[in-house]
Amino acid sequence: MSYPMTHIGGRAFNHYQSNASEAEYDRLRGLARQEHDKRSSCFDRSRKAYDRGDGQAAHELSEEGKRHGQMMDQYNKQASDYIFRENNAIGRVDGDTIDLHGQYVEEAEQILESRIRYAQQNGQSHLHVIVGKGIHSVNHIQKLKPKCEQICQELGLQYTTEANAGRMYIDLTGGPAIMPPHAGAPGYQHQHSQQHPSAGQYQQGNYAAQQQQYVGGQNQNQYQSQNSQNAEIEAAVEKYLPKILRKLGDCCVVM
């Protein structure tokens, strides 16, 4: 499974942000896309080199492609961290809320699963998830929400769409997803923010460690199919390269 090289949803930020902050996020995603393209080019040339019998070139290009893949993962990691910190900073969302704007689908999946586990371990009864309405997505199709719904179904959790179609309410107790009648009433958010630490504060505790664990491994499954094909090429190169070299050696022996 690969990450599409465009961010999901509308604006990456859920609040007014300086041009410099927006530019930094776009810069990191742009660098990741460049590394992705370089990696694809290396793997393509590696396959062509292998097909024409140049095992050494195939191996070298494959290794170069892997290095570009690692750089791509690092830039995407930085972008995911950056946008998460910006959108979930103290004062921007309540403690029972998480904002997934600007995340790729696979990134959002890992973040949400980690956040749900943390909330359940700390006795929270529910979670509001901001997924966006998909207004600015291709064909105006929501992509984060279906994945979040799938996660809830896999975890056996009930959920519902809030009055704002870009938000979901998830019950974490295993019961029906019934929002409190006072939710959205004046003073509710302020009252609730006193009951739960803000999302930004989670980064100071166990959730930060879980988030770091997620981020460190979030891209391990990127381009799994393509990597598998590359591994097959690598295995073939290692198998046949010695024979090729021996034949070349035999034909070039000075008598």
Disulfide bonds with the S-S distance in Angstrom:
none
